[in-house]
Amino acid sequence: LDTLQFESSRAQKNFSNNIKIQKFLYFLIYKDIQVNDQDLRKYYNSHIDEFKKNEEVLLYQILLKDKDKSTRISGILKNFPQRFEEIARNESQSSESVKGGLMGYFERGTLPKEMEDVVFSLKINEISPIVESPYGYHIFKVTQKRNKRVLFLDSVKEEIKQNVLSEKLRTAYQEYLSVLHQELKIEKHTENLFFAYLPDQGGPNENN
């Protein structure tokens, strides 16, 4: 019990110290850092490949472990394709069954080839043949398609803003440490360490 109380007290103290450090850094070096439109545009242009998207499909699936059952359900869907989501909810053995089989958007190149060849050949709302994989027997449906494209700056502005801000904060912090290193006299007392210090590697000697 005493050990738990000690660990809890130390964790609370560390948390409190971290909060104080963050407040100190904020008021000293972070509070005036801003991200403007020029920063956003510069990042966007220099990272344009990150915003290029291949062809995408909005994909649904029914996953079954039993081959005979998958054949039976595939037959039902040929006559009643509108029942796909109902059957997915009641019969599919994948986690997205609760969402009617909705898996989300998939970009070309992200699915296993045996699935991708089938999925990207489907027309909108067309039901796929059964696709066998190590996971079982899949029946797919595509409800939307997006062509290959480049995302506009406005659509990724918030994502870029966070990236640029993080980059600026890191740079400001490193510059602050560099100034401290130059202004403060730092003495090393390696004889007080509990391990053998190797200056050229900056760490303990694992052989000792």
N, C-alpha and C positions, 0 to 999 in steps of 0.2 A: 504493500500500500504506500509506504514511504517513497519507494522508487517511482511509482506512478505519479504521486504528487509532485515529486521533484521534476520528472519529465514534463508534466503539465505546466508547472511553473516556468521551466526553461523555455518551453514552446511559446508561452504567453509573452515572456520577456523578449524572445527573438522576434516575435510578431510586432511587438511594440517598438522595438529598435528599428525594424525595417520600415515601419510607418514613419518614424522620425527621420530616417535617412531619406526616404522618398520626398517628404515635405521639404527637407533641407535642399535637396537637389532641384526640386521644382522651383522654389523661390530664388535659388542662386543661378541656375542655368537653363531651366526648361520653360519658365512661364512666358517668355517672349518669343518662343519659337512658333512660327506660323507656316502654313502651307498655302501658297497662292496659286492662281490659275497658271502662271508661267511654270511653276514647279510641276503641276499636273501634266501640262502639255509636254514638257521636257521628258518626264518619266515615260509617258505614253509613247512618244516617238522612239525613245531608246530601247523600249521593251515591246515593240509592236508585235513580235512573234508570239508573245504570251497571250495576245488578244485575237489571234487567228484561230478560228474554229472550223473543224472539218464538218462534213455532213453529219447531222444528228437525227435521231428518231426518239419519239416518246413511246416507251415500250411497256407492254403488259405481258405477264406470263402466267401459265398454269403449270406447276411442277408436280409430277407424280412419280412415285417409286415403282409402281406396278405397270408393266407393259400392256397387259390386257385391258386394264382400266383406262390407260391413256388412249388406247385405240377406240374404246367405247365412247369416251368423252369427245375425242376428235370427230367421230361420226355424228354425235349430237350437234356439235358446233357447225358442221357443214350445213345442216338444215336449219339451225337456230343460232346464227352468229351473234345475235343480240343478247344471248344468255352468257356471254363470255365472263363478264364481271361477277355475275351471280354464281356461276360454277366455280370461278376462282376463289370466291369467299368461302364456299362450302366444301370444296374438294382439294384445292391446291395445298401442297405440303411445304410451301415456301413462306418466309416471314411476311412477305407483302400481300398474302392472301387477305388480310384484314382490310386492305385498300383495294380490293377487287382485282388484285394482280398487278397494280401499278408499280413499276420499277423506277420510273423516272426517265430523264433524257440520257441517251448513250451516244457518244461520239464514235465515228468510224475509227477503228483501230483499237478500241478498248475492250471488245468482246472476243471470246475464243472464235477462231476462224469458222468452225462448223456452225456456230450460231450466227456470226456476222453475215456470212454468205446468204443465209436464209432471211434474216431480219431486214437487211437493206434492200432485198429484192421484193419485199412485200409492198402492196398498194395500201393506201389508207383504209383502215378497218378490215383488212384482209386477214384471215386466220391462217397461220402457218401450218405446214405438215408437222408431224412429230419429229423433234430433234433430240437424239439421244446424246447424253454426256455422262461423265462420271457421277453427276449429281442425281441423275434419273432421266425422266422423259419430259421434255418441255414442249408446250404449245404457246406460240407467241402471237401477239397482235400489236400492230403499230397504228397509233391514232393521229400522230402529227409528224411532219418532217421539216427539218431546217436545212437549207442549203449551206454549202461551204461559204464562209463569210469572215469579215473582220469586225469585231465589236467596236461600236462607236465610243468615243471618249466619255460622253455623258452617261453611258450605261455602266461604266466601270469606274466612275469618278471616286466613289466612296472607297472602293478597294485600293485604288492608287493613292488616295489621300492617306490611308493608314500606313501603307508601305513607305511613302515619302516621309511621313512624320516619324516613324520608327527609325528610319535611316538618319534623319536629322538629330534625333535624340541620342542615338549611338555615337554619332560624330561629335556632338557637343560634350558628351560624357568623356570620350577618349581625349578630346582636347583639354578638358578640365584636368584629367589625370596627368596629362603631359606637362601642364603648367605646374601642378603640384610637385611633380617629380623634379622639375628644374629649380623650384623655389625652396623646397625642403631638403634638409640634409638627412639622408637615410643611411643608417648604420645597420649592418648585418652581423648578428651574433650567432653564427651557425653552430658554435660549440654548445649552445643550449638546446639544440634539436635532439629528439630522441632517436633519430636515424642518421646514418652517414650521408652528409650532403655532398652532391657532386656539382660543382659550379658550372661545368660545361654543359650539363644536362638539366640543371635547375630542379633536381628532384632527389629522392632518397636512393641510396645504394641498396638494391634488392638482395645483393649477395651477402650483406652484413646483417 
